[in-house]
Amino acid sequence: MNIRLEINDIVPIVLQIEDGATDQYPQAVIYDDNDNLLTTLNLSHKNNGLYAPSSQYTMPDEDYISVTYIVYSDSGHTTESAVYLRDVDIFEKVVPDNYKATGFAVPNEYDAELTAIQADLNNPDQYKANVSTLALEANIEGHVTTALNTYDPPTRAELTSDKNEIITEVNANEIKLDIIQADLDNPDQYKADVTNLDVLVSSRSSHTAADIWTVTTRTLTSFGTLIADIWSYITRTLTAGIKDTEIDTIKITTDKIEGMIENVSGNRYTTKALEQAPIAEMSETELHNGLDSYTNKADYKTDISTVLTNISDLQVDISFLLTVIRNKKEVKKIGETWKLIIWDSSGSEELGINDILRKDLKDPDGNQITDLAAGALARELKSFV
């Protein structure tokens, strides 16, 4: 809003908030015509959302002043309202002497000008447009005729060919839509084939549990596709092996040794044990010594302890393998390196917490994999186990 005021006139500084809010704290910031700050006035509520300063402000000797209204939501004027936007009023200085008359006009001073104006009004044709050079009706018809003669419309054959091409394209699209609809009507074709997931491991590998037990140093990767077979099954069951029976047999034999020994510390044997010993041409002392070399109880205990230790180690290995099989596996790129991560059952998604395996994915040449290819994950799982 622009208002013209004389010097020392009262400047009407007022702000009306549209919704009638009475709990705001607006200010009026006044600048001169060079954007120099003259003063800042606090505005208080008067009535129905109308705010004004508590004292009047008069027009200074400036060409004009600008009053910017800023609404704050706090009395300390630190938080500007996001609801009520800023507004500006401009007040211009006027000098009364500029509007005073300097004298009366001389009689008949404007008669010549008025006469000329009247003459123009009496001759309106001078303001009409000159249309003498515009095309006549005959010329218009000639242009239309020329345009029609130069127009080369498509022939019937061309139109028929275009129509047939469109029909062919539409029919082809209908066939494609029918194929798509058939696929949508048969969602089972996209389901994974899980018919082989519940078969026995023995049907997937030529190696039996007995084959594994007969190997002194056992690494699962040395048994062909056994590890891949294990990974491919959802439900896995470890059944009792031949070694359980062999261990029971060993225990029965060692239990009998206790009844055969007459003096454990002296490794002396009962008469029954001596009677069952092979007949040979040797003294009683030689016979005891020979039996000692084959039936020493301490040796049996040592052998049994070794077997139990091997069984315990195997149980730990199997437990870890089951944990690897059952738990969540993740392939994730960390920096420039793809990693295979297997989480503990109590682990979280945060890297570095409770992961039981973290292995860099590499190609067959041992180089870091920068882009995963088909089969990379299976190879890494196999190489890990």
C-alpha positions as CSV (number, residue, x, y, z in Angstrom):
1,M,0.0,0.0,0.0
2,N,1.3,3.5,-1.0
3,I,0.2,6.5,0.9
4,R,1.3,10.1,0.3
5,L,2.0,12.2,3.4
6,E,3.4,15.6,4.2
7,I,6.3,16.1,6.6
8,N,5.1,15.6,10.3
9,D,1.8,14.0,9.2
10,I,0.9,11.0,11.4
11,V,2.0,7.8,9.7
12,P,-0.9,5.3,9.9
13,I,1.0,2.2,11.2
14,V,-1.5,-0.6,11.7
15,L,-1.5,-4.3,11.1
16,Q,-4.7,-6.4,10.7
17,I,-4.3,-10.2,11.2
18,E,-6.8,-11.9,8.9
19,D,-8.0,-14.6,11.3
20,G,-8.3,-12.1,14.2
21,A,-5.5,-13.7,16.3
22,T,-5.0,-11.8,19.6
23,D,-1.9,-13.6,21.0
24,Q,0.8,-12.5,18.6
25,Y,3.6,-9.9,19.0
26,P,4.2,-8.0,15.8
27,Q,6.7,-5.3,15.1
28,A,6.9,-2.4,12.6
29,V,10.5,-2.0,11.2
30,I,10.9,1.4,9.5
31,Y,13.5,2.2,6.8
32,D,14.3,5.4,4.8
33,D,14.6,5.6,1.0
34,N,18.2,4.3,1.3
35,D,17.2,1.2,3.3
36,N,18.7,2.7,6.5
37,L,16.9,1.6,9.6
38,L,15.0,4.5,11.2
39,T,13.3,2.7,14.1
40,T,11.5,-0.4,15.3
41,L,8.1,-0.2,16.9
42,N,6.3,-2.9,19.0
43,L,2.7,-3.3,18.1
44,S,0.1,-4.2,20.7
45,H,-3.4,-5.7,20.1
46,K,-6.2,-3.2,19.9
47,N,-9.4,-5.0,18.8
48,N,-10.3,-8.1,16.7
49,G,-6.8,-8.8,15.5
50,L,-5.9,-5.2,14.8
51,Y,-2.4,-4.1,16.1
52,A,-0.9,-0.6,16.4
53,P,2.0,1.1,18.2
54,S,1.4,2.6,21.6
55,S,2.7,6.1,20.4
56,Q,2.3,7.9,17.1
57,Y,5.0,8.1,14.5
58,T,5.2,11.2,12.2
59,M,6.4,11.4,8.6
60,P,10.2,12.3,8.5
61,D,11.8,14.5,5.9
62,E,12.5,11.6,3.6
63,D,11.4,11.0,0.0
64,Y,9.7,7.9,1.2
65,I,9.8,5.4,4.1
66,S,8.9,1.7,4.1
67,V,7.3,0.0,7.1
68,T,7.8,-3.8,7.3
69,Y,5.4,-5.7,9.5
70,I,6.9,-8.9,11.2
71,V,4.8,-11.1,13.4
72,Y,6.4,-13.0,16.2
73,S,4.9,-15.7,18.4
74,D,6.7,-14.8,21.5
75,S,7.0,-11.6,23.5
76,G,10.8,-11.6,23.2
77,H,10.4,-11.3,19.4
78,T,12.8,-14.2,18.7
79,T,10.5,-16.7,16.9
80,E,8.9,-15.4,13.7
81,S,5.5,-16.8,12.9
82,A,5.3,-19.4,10.1
83,V,1.6,-18.6,9.7
84,Y,1.5,-14.9,9.4
85,L,3.7,-13.7,6.6
86,R,5.5,-10.3,6.4
87,D,3.8,-7.3,4.8
88,V,5.1,-3.8,3.7
89,D,3.5,-0.3,3.5
90,I,5.2,2.6,1.5
91,F,4.7,6.2,2.6
92,E,5.7,9.0,0.2
93,K,6.6,12.5,1.1
94,V,4.7,15.3,-0.7
95,V,5.4,19.1,-0.7
96,P,2.2,21.2,-0.5
97,D,3.7,24.0,-2.5
98,N,4.1,21.8,-5.5
99,Y,0.3,21.7,-5.8
100,K,-0.4,25.5,-5.5
101,A,-1.6,27.4,-8.6
102,T,0.9,29.7,-10.2
103,G,-1.8,32.0,-11.9
104,F,-4.8,32.0,-14.1
105,A,-4.7,31.2,-17.8
106,V,-4.8,34.0,-20.4
107,P,-8.3,34.3,-22.0
108,N,-8.5,32.4,-25.4
109,E,-5.1,30.9,-24.7
110,Y,-6.3,27.4,-25.7
111,D,-8.9,28.3,-28.4
112,A,-6.5,27.2,-31.2
113,E,-5.9,23.8,-29.6
114,L,-9.6,23.2,-29.0
115,T,-10.4,24.1,-32.6
116,A,-7.8,21.6,-33.9
117,I,-9.2,18.9,-31.6
118,Q,-12.7,19.5,-32.8
119,A,-11.6,19.3,-36.4
120,D,-10.1,15.9,-35.8
121,L,-13.3,14.7,-34.2
122,N,-15.3,15.9,-37.1
123,N,-13.2,13.8,-39.5
124,P,-13.2,10.2,-38.2
125,D,-12.4,8.7,-41.6
126,Q,-8.8,9.7,-41.1
127,Y,-8.4,7.1,-38.5
128,K,-9.9,4.2,-40.5
129,A,-7.6,1.5,-41.8
130,N,-6.7,1.4,-45.5
131,V,-8.1,-1.9,-46.8
132,S,-7.8,-1.1,-50.5
133,T,-5.0,-3.6,-51.0
134,L,-6.7,-6.5,-49.3
135,A,-7.7,-9.6,-51.3
136,L,-11.1,-9.5,-53.0
137,E,-13.5,-12.4,-53.1
138,A,-12.2,-13.5,-56.5
139,N,-8.7,-13.6,-55.3
140,I,-9.7,-15.7,-52.2
141,E,-11.4,-18.2,-54.5
142,G,-8.2,-18.4,-56.6
143,H,-6.1,-19.1,-53.5
144,V,-8.5,-21.9,-52.4
145,T,-8.4,-23.4,-55.9
146,T,-4.7,-23.4,-56.0
147,A,-4.5,-25.0,-52.6
148,L,-6.9,-27.7,-53.6
149,N,-5.0,-28.4,-56.9
150,T,-1.7,-28.8,-55.1
151,Y,-3.1,-31.0,-52.3
152,D,-2.1,-34.6,-52.9
153,P,-4.3,-36.9,-50.8
154,P,-3.5,-40.6,-50.3
155,T,-5.0,-43.0,-52.8
156,R,-7.6,-45.6,-51.9
157,A,-4.9,-48.3,-52.2
158,E,-2.6,-46.4,-49.9
159,L,-5.4,-46.0,-47.3
160,T,-6.3,-49.7,-47.6
161,S,-2.6,-50.7,-47.1
162,D,-2.3,-48.5,-44.0
163,K,-5.6,-49.9,-42.6
164,N,-4.4,-53.5,-43.2
165,E,-1.1,-52.7,-41.4
166,I,-2.9,-51.3,-38.4
167,I,-5.2,-54.3,-38.3
168,T,-2.2,-56.7,-38.5
169,E,-0.5,-54.9,-35.7
170,V,-3.7,-54.9,-33.5
171,N,-4.1,-58.7,-34.1
172,A,-0.4,-59.3,-33.2
173,N,-0.9,-57.3,-30.0
174,E,-4.0,-59.3,-29.2
175,I,-2.0,-62.6,-29.5
176,K,0.6,-61.2,-27.2
177,L,-2.1,-60.2,-24.7
178,D,-3.6,-63.7,-24.9
179,I,-0.1,-65.2,-24.1
180,I,0.4,-62.8,-21.2
181,Q,-3.1,-63.6,-19.9
182,A,-2.4,-67.4,-20.1
183,D,0.8,-66.9,-18.1
184,L,-1.1,-64.9,-15.5
185,D,-3.8,-67.6,-15.3
186,N,-1.1,-70.2,-14.6
187,P,1.0,-68.9,-11.7
188,D,2.2,-72.4,-10.7
189,Q,4.6,-72.4,-13.7
190,Y,6.7,-69.8,-11.8
191,K,6.9,-71.7,-8.6
192,A,10.1,-73.5,-7.6
193,D,10.3,-77.2,-8.0
194,V,10.6,-78.6,-4.5
195,T,9.7,-82.2,-5.2
196,N,13.2,-83.4,-4.5
197,L,13.8,-81.6,-1.2
198,D,12.4,-84.4,1.0
199,V,14.5,-87.3,-0.5
200,L,17.3,-88.9,1.3
201,V,20.9,-87.7,1.0
202,S,21.9,-91.2,-0.1
203,S,19.9,-90.7,-3.3
204,R,22.0,-87.6,-4.1
205,S,25.5,-89.1,-3.4
206,S,27.3,-92.4,-3.8
207,H,29.0,-91.9,-0.4
208,T,27.5,-93.5,2.7
209,A,28.0,-92.7,6.3
210,A,30.3,-95.7,6.5
211,D,32.5,-94.1,3.8
212,I,32.9,-91.0,5.9
213,W,33.8,-93.0,9.0
214,T,36.5,-94.9,7.1
215,V,38.4,-91.8,6.3
216,T,41.0,-90.8,8.9
217,T,41.1,-87.1,8.0
218,R,37.5,-86.0,7.0
219,T,36.7,-82.8,5.1
220,L,33.3,-82.6,3.6
221,T,34.6,-81.0,0.4
222,S,36.4,-84.3,-0.4
223,F,33.1,-86.1,-0.9
224,G,32.0,-84.9,-4.3
225,T,28.5,-83.3,-4.3
226,L,27.8,-84.2,-0.7
227,I,27.9,-80.6,0.6
228,A,25.8,-79.4,-2.3
229,D,23.3,-82.2,-1.5
230,I,23.1,-81.1,2.2
231,W,22.5,-77.5,1.2
232,S,19.7,-78.4,-1.1
233,Y,17.6,-80.1,1.6
234,I,15.3,-78.1,4.0
235,T,14.9,-81.0,6.5
236,R,18.0,-82.9,7.5
237,T,18.3,-85.8,9.9
238,L,21.5,-87.3,11.3
239,T,21.0,-91.1,11.9
240,A,23.0,-93.4,14.1
241,G,26.1,-94.7,12.3
242,I,28.1,-97.9,12.3
243,K,30.6,-96.4,14.7
244,D,28.0,-96.4,17.5
245,T,27.7,-100.2,17.2
246,E,31.5,-100.6,17.0
247,I,32.0,-98.4,20.2
248,D,29.4,-100.6,22.0
249,T,31.3,-103.7,21.0
250,I,34.6,-102.2,22.3
251,K,33.0,-101.4,25.6
252,I,31.7,-104.9,26.0
253,T,35.2,-106.2,25.4
254,T,36.9,-103.9,27.8
255,D,34.3,-104.7,30.5
256,K,35.3,-108.4,30.2
257,I,39.0,-107.4,30.7
258,E,38.2,-106.3,34.3
259,G,37.1,-109.8,35.2
260,M,40.2,-111.4,33.6
261,I,42.8,-109.4,35.6
262,E,43.7,-110.9,39.0
263,N,46.0,-108.1,40.1
264,V,45.4,-104.9,38.2
265,S,48.6,-103.2,39.4
266,G,50.7,-106.2,38.7
267,N,48.8,-107.1,35.4
268,R,48.2,-110.7,36.7
269,Y,45.5,-112.7,35.0
270,T,43.0,-115.2,36.4
271,T,43.4,-118.9,35.8
272,K,40.4,-118.8,33.4
273,A,42.2,-116.2,31.3
274,L,45.3,-118.3,31.3
275,E,43.3,-121.4,30.3
276,Q,41.9,-119.6,27.4
277,A,45.3,-118.3,26.2
278,P,46.8,-120.1,23.1
279,I,48.9,-123.2,23.9
280,A,52.6,-122.7,23.3
281,E,56.0,-123.9,24.4
282,M,56.6,-121.0,26.9
283,S,57.0,-120.6,30.6
284,E,54.2,-119.0,32.8
285,T,56.2,-115.8,33.0
286,E,56.5,-115.6,29.2
287,L,52.8,-116.3,28.9
288,H,51.9,-113.4,31.2
289,N,54.3,-111.0,29.4
290,G,52.8,-112.0,26.0
291,L,49.3,-111.4,27.2
292,D,50.3,-108.1,28.7
293,S,51.5,-106.9,25.3
294,Y,48.0,-107.5,23.8
295,T,45.5,-107.0,26.7
296,N,47.0,-104.2,28.8
297,K,44.0,-102.5,30.4
298,A,45.7,-99.1,30.5
299,D,46.3,-99.3,26.7
300,Y,42.6,-100.1,26.2
301,K,41.6,-97.1,28.3
302,T,43.9,-94.9,26.3
303,D,42.5,-96.1,23.0
304,I,38.9,-95.6,24.3
305,S,39.7,-92.1,25.4
306,T,41.1,-91.3,22.0
307,V,38.0,-92.6,20.3
308,L,35.7,-90.6,22.6
309,T,37.8,-87.4,21.9
310,N,37.4,-88.0,18.1
311,I,33.7,-88.5,18.6
312,S,33.4,-85.3,20.6
313,D,35.3,-83.4,17.9
314,L,33.1,-84.8,15.2
315,Q,30.0,-83.8,17.2
316,V,31.3,-80.2,17.4
317,D,32.0,-80.2,13.6
318,I,28.5,-81.6,12.9
319,S,26.9,-79.0,15.3
320,F,28.7,-76.2,13.5
321,L,27.7,-77.6,10.1
322,L,24.0,-77.7,11.2
323,T,24.3,-74.1,12.4
324,V,25.6,-73.1,9.0
325,I,22.9,-75.0,7.3
326,R,19.9,-73.7,9.3
327,N,20.9,-70.1,9.9
328,K,20.4,-67.1,7.8
329,K,22.9,-66.5,5.0
330,E,23.5,-63.2,3.3
331,V,25.6,-62.0,0.4
332,K,26.5,-58.3,0.9
333,K,28.8,-55.9,-0.8
334,I,31.0,-54.1,1.8
335,G,33.1,-51.4,0.1
336,E,34.3,-53.0,-3.2
337,T,34.2,-56.6,-1.8
338,W,31.3,-59.0,-1.9
339,K,31.1,-61.1,1.2
340,L,29.3,-64.2,2.3
341,I,27.9,-63.8,5.8
342,I,26.3,-66.5,7.9
343,W,24.6,-65.2,11.1
344,D,24.3,-67.0,14.4
345,S,20.7,-67.8,15.4
346,S,20.9,-65.2,18.1
347,G,22.6,-62.6,15.9
348,S,21.3,-59.4,14.6
349,E,21.4,-57.7,11.2
350,E,24.2,-55.4,12.3
351,L,27.5,-56.5,10.7
352,G,30.2,-57.6,13.0
353,I,27.8,-58.9,15.7
354,N,27.3,-62.7,16.1
355,D,28.3,-63.7,12.6
356,I,29.7,-67.2,12.5
357,L,31.2,-66.8,9.1
358,R,32.4,-63.9,7.0
359,K,34.2,-64.8,3.8
360,D,35.3,-62.8,0.8
361,L,33.8,-64.1,-2.4
362,K,36.5,-64.9,-5.0
363,D,36.5,-66.3,-8.5
364,P,38.2,-69.6,-9.4
365,D,41.5,-67.7,-9.8
366,G,41.4,-66.3,-6.3
367,N,40.6,-62.7,-7.3
368,Q,38.0,-60.5,-5.6
369,I,34.5,-60.7,-7.2
370,T,33.3,-57.2,-8.2
371,D,30.1,-58.4,-9.9
372,L,28.2,-61.6,-8.9
373,A,27.7,-64.2,-11.6
374,A,25.5,-67.3,-11.6
375,G,26.9,-70.1,-9.4
376,A,29.3,-67.8,-7.5
377,L,27.5,-68.3,-4.1
378,A,27.4,-72.1,-4.5
379,R,31.1,-72.3,-5.2
380,E,32.0,-70.1,-2.2
381,L,29.8,-72.3,0.1
382,K,31.5,-75.4,-1.2
383,S,35.0,-74.0,-0.8
384,F,34.1,-72.8,2.7
385,V,32.9,-76.2,3.9
